[in-house]
Amino acid sequence: MQKLDAGGWGLVLALAFTSGCGGNGSDQGSASVDPATLDFCLHWANGVCRLAYLCVDASAQDAAFHARYGKSQDDCWQSVEKYCTSNQSGGFGPGCGPGKKVNSTAANACTDDLDTDSCVDWAAAPGGACDAVCGTANTGGAGGTGAGGTGAGGTHAGGTGAGGTGAGGTGVSGAGGASVAGSSGNASTGSLATQREFCEVDQSVQCDRAFECFATAAAATFGTLAECKSLTTSACATGDYCPSSYDAAQAAGCVAATKAATCDQLQGDPPAVCTAACGQ
């Protein structure tokens, strides 16, 4: 993997959905999303959409903006809610898909912040401080190890999990937020100053999206999300990425577009902003 497909959706995503995923997009499984989670996700989406259309002037609402926030404020929630109701990892907003439970304290804090955030606050965290809202349910038996048995979530990169309280209660393990910049090249955020940094961030995001949208095929191809990111980090260290020219501003738009794209869109051609990042 010495020659990398620069500025596109080719390296990770092509491997994922050509290794057996099938033709029509998301591989989320047949499990349903918890009703309480659906309520939270709708509230979260409406809060995010309100701020997005309030804080970004119409003249600045480009293709990447509409890819994430819909064609208008009226249908924005449909575009945004799907992030929350998926089991994304390190993506935009919380991952509250099948098998996840809402931590009501964290959920209330998240939506309260979105209801009161200024545009400055929103620009700093467009998805809100909501990454730790959902986690997997762990039920502790009577006489367990304190509050909620083993339910108290550990500390994850990007957020600290919150467990439930009460002996024998149900705790919620913390859902980690976005990967932290500087984590040995496995980050989905970080500096894009150089071609190599763009390669590491771009391909890390592609790993996130591959395991979100094409989980079965991605696992068959890479093993785990961590292995996918490790593989692409090694490739970025030795391969050619944007060898002719590089535009860091366009690279930032490419990463945002990859995070915002639907699973179906990820199976098509990359947006112009991604090819423009490498002067193509």
C-alpha positions as a printed Julia matrix, in Angstrom:
280×3 Matrix{Float64}:
   0.0    0.0    0.0
   2.76   2.43  -1.0
   0.68   4.39  -3.5
  -2.26   6.07  -1.74
  -5.43   7.39  -3.35
  -5.0   10.98  -2.31
  -7.93  13.16  -1.47
 -10.58  10.57  -2.25
 -12.77   7.86  -0.82
 -10.68   5.08  -2.28
  -8.15   3.62   0.14
 -10.19   2.45   3.11
 -13.77   2.78   1.96
 -13.28   1.0   -1.35
 -11.67  -1.94   0.43
 -14.53  -2.05   2.91
 -17.5   -2.05   0.6
 -15.95  -4.19  -2.14
 -15.15  -7.09   0.19
 -18.68  -8.33   0.57
 -20.79  -5.53   1.98
 -23.29  -5.38  -0.85
 -24.69  -2.55  -2.85
 -27.05  -0.4   -0.88
 -25.17   1.22   1.91
 -25.39   0.98   5.66
 -24.56  -2.24   7.46
 -26.08  -1.39  10.8
 -27.87  -4.68  11.43
 -31.5   -5.31  12.18
 -31.55  -4.29  15.84
 -33.75  -1.34  16.71
 -32.8    1.88  18.45
 -34.1    2.3   22.0
 -37.18   4.62  22.12
 -35.59   6.86  24.75
 -32.56   7.15  22.5
 -34.75   8.17  19.55
 -36.29  10.95  21.65
 -32.85  12.22  22.63
 -31.5   12.01  19.08
 -34.43  14.04  17.73
 -33.9   16.73  20.38
 -30.17  16.75  19.68
 -30.71  17.03  15.92
 -33.17  19.9   16.26
 -30.78  21.77  18.56
 -27.84  21.29  16.2
 -29.9   22.3   13.15
 -31.23  25.44  14.82
 -27.7   26.61  15.59
 -26.28  25.64  12.2
 -28.79  27.7   10.25
 -28.71  30.53  12.79
 -24.93  30.81  12.89
 -23.88  30.21   9.28
 -24.87  32.88   6.75
 -26.65  31.64   3.64
 -23.71  32.81   1.52
 -21.37  30.55   3.5
 -23.57  27.44   3.31
 -21.53  25.44   0.81
 -21.87  21.86  -0.43
 -20.15  20.42   2.64
 -22.53  22.35   4.9
 -25.62  21.06   3.1
 -24.23  17.52   2.98
 -24.33  17.52   6.75
 -27.24  19.84   7.55
 -29.65  19.12   4.7
 -30.95  21.31   1.89
 -32.84  23.57   4.31
 -33.53  23.98   8.02
 -36.87  22.2    7.54
 -35.27  18.91   6.52
 -32.01  19.36   8.44
 -33.08  17.08  11.29
 -33.4   14.12   8.93
 -29.79  14.55   7.79
 -28.4   15.14  11.28
 -30.41  12.6   13.31
 -28.9    9.66  11.41
 -25.49  10.35  12.97
 -26.96  10.0   16.44
 -28.97   6.85  15.68
 -25.91   5.06  14.27
 -23.09   3.38  16.16
 -20.5    5.73  14.72
 -17.14   6.06  16.42
 -15.33   9.36  16.55
 -17.8   10.92  14.13
 -20.1   13.96  14.27
 -22.1   13.96  17.5
 -23.01  11.04  19.76
 -23.27   7.42  18.6
 -26.53   6.11  20.07
 -27.43   3.27  17.7
 -28.78  -0.22  18.38
 -27.62  -1.66  21.7
 -26.88   1.74  23.25
 -28.65   3.36  26.21
 -29.0    7.04  27.09
 -27.46   8.42  30.25
 -30.25  10.85  31.18
 -27.99  13.21  33.14
 -25.55  13.56  30.27
 -28.42  13.83  27.76
 -30.06  16.67  29.67
 -26.75  18.51  29.95
 -26.17  18.07  26.22
 -29.56  19.34  25.08
 -29.61  22.16  27.64
 -26.28  23.37  26.25
 -27.57  23.22  22.68
 -30.68  25.18  23.67
 -28.56  27.99  25.16
 -25.31  27.93  23.16
 -24.16  31.08  21.39
 -22.82  30.92  17.86
 -19.29  31.13  19.26
 -19.98  28.07  21.42
 -21.52  26.2   18.51
 -18.62  26.96  16.16
 -16.21  25.44  18.68
 -18.26  22.23  18.98
 -20.87  21.9   16.18
 -22.12  18.57  17.52
 -22.33  19.83  21.08
 -20.62  18.38  24.15
 -22.62  15.2   23.72
 -20.2   12.37  22.93
 -20.65  10.68  26.33
 -24.45  10.57  26.28
 -24.83   6.97  25.1
 -23.11   3.73  25.99
 -23.72   0.02  26.27
 -25.83  -1.17  29.19
 -24.08  -3.2   31.89
 -26.26  -4.63  34.63
 -24.67  -5.19  38.04
 -26.07  -7.88  40.35
 -27.15  -7.37  43.93
 -24.18  -6.88  46.23
 -21.96  -5.84  43.3
 -19.02  -3.51  43.42
 -20.84  -0.37  44.44
 -23.0    1.93  42.35
 -24.45   0.02  39.46
 -22.01  -2.9   39.75
 -19.52  -2.48  36.94
 -21.66   0.12  35.2
 -19.45   3.1   35.88
 -17.77   3.99  32.6
 -14.05   4.34  32.34
 -12.25   7.28  30.85
 -12.05   7.27  27.08
 -10.23   9.53  24.69
 -12.49  12.48  24.13
 -14.85  11.98  27.04
 -15.41  10.38  30.44
 -18.1    7.75  30.71
 -20.81   8.11  33.33
 -22.23   5.09  35.15
 -25.65   4.72  36.71
 -26.16   4.73  40.47
 -27.82   2.38  42.93
 -26.82  -1.07  44.12
 -27.53  -3.6   41.44
 -28.62  -0.83  39.09
 -27.78  -0.4   35.45
 -24.77   1.66  34.55
 -23.86   3.07  31.18
 -20.33   2.74  30.01
 -18.84   5.92  28.63
 -18.85   6.49  24.92
 -15.58   8.02  23.85
 -15.63  11.26  21.94
 -13.64  12.1   18.85
 -10.12  10.7   18.75
  -7.54  12.94  20.31
  -5.05  14.67  18.06
  -1.53  13.38  18.39
  -2.46   9.8   19.27
   0.25   8.17  17.14
  -1.48   9.19  13.91
  -4.75   7.4   14.73
  -6.72  10.63  15.21
  -9.83  11.65  13.29
  -9.08  15.28  14.12
  -5.84  17.2   14.17
  -3.5   19.37  12.17
  -3.76  19.3    8.37
  -0.69  21.43   7.76
   1.17  18.76   5.75
   0.26  16.06   3.25
   1.16  13.35   5.75
  -1.06  14.88   8.44
  -3.92  15.1    5.95
  -3.32  11.48   5.02
  -3.45  10.34   8.65
  -6.6   12.31   9.52
  -8.37  11.57   6.24
  -7.73   7.84   6.33
  -8.58   7.66  10.05
 -11.95   9.23   9.28
 -12.42   6.74   6.45
 -11.81   3.91   8.93
 -14.45   5.41  11.23
 -16.96   5.65   8.42
 -16.15   2.18   7.04
 -16.89   0.55  10.4
 -20.01   2.71  10.79
 -21.5    2.04   7.36
 -19.99  -1.28   6.25
 -19.21  -2.93   9.56
 -19.23  -6.56   8.48
 -17.07  -5.99   5.42
 -14.73  -3.63   7.25
 -14.17  -6.2   10.0
 -13.49  -8.89   7.4
 -10.97  -6.63   5.67
  -9.19  -4.93   8.58
 -10.14  -6.87  11.71
 -10.86  -4.02  14.11
 -11.15  -0.25  13.88
  -7.83   0.1   15.71
  -6.14  -2.23  13.21
  -7.6   -0.25  10.32
  -6.16   2.97  11.7
  -2.81   1.37  12.46
  -2.58   0.05   8.91
  -3.36   3.42   7.33
  -0.98   5.25   9.67
   1.85   3.01   8.48
   0.83   3.58   4.87
   0.8    7.36   5.37
   4.34   7.23   6.73
   5.72   5.59   3.6
   3.26   6.36   0.8
   2.69   9.29  -1.54
  -0.25  11.52  -0.62
  -0.89  14.66  -2.66
   2.57  14.37  -4.3
   2.01  17.17  -6.84
   0.37  19.93  -4.81
  -1.55  20.4   -1.57
  -4.18  22.83  -0.26
  -4.75  22.56   3.51
  -7.99  24.6    3.38
  -9.48  22.23   0.83
  -8.23  19.3    2.92
 -10.24  20.55   5.9
 -13.32  20.69   3.68
 -12.64  17.16   2.46
 -12.43  15.76   6.0
 -15.67  17.55   6.93
 -17.39  16.19   3.82
 -16.27  12.63   4.58
 -17.62  12.91   8.13
 -20.91  14.39   6.89
 -21.57  12.05   3.95
 -24.31   9.45   4.08
 -23.38   5.8    3.78
 -24.78   5.74   0.24
 -22.73   8.79  -0.75
 -19.56   7.08   0.49
 -20.0    4.46  -2.24
 -19.9    7.12  -4.96
 -17.28   9.52  -6.22
 -15.54  11.79  -3.71
 -16.69  15.44  -3.64
 -14.76  18.05  -5.59
 -13.28  19.48  -2.39
 -11.38  16.22  -1.82
  -9.81  16.1   -5.25
  -9.08  19.83  -5.05
  -7.1   19.26  -1.85
  -4.44  17.55  -3.93
  -4.69  19.84  -6.92
  -6.49  17.31  -9.08
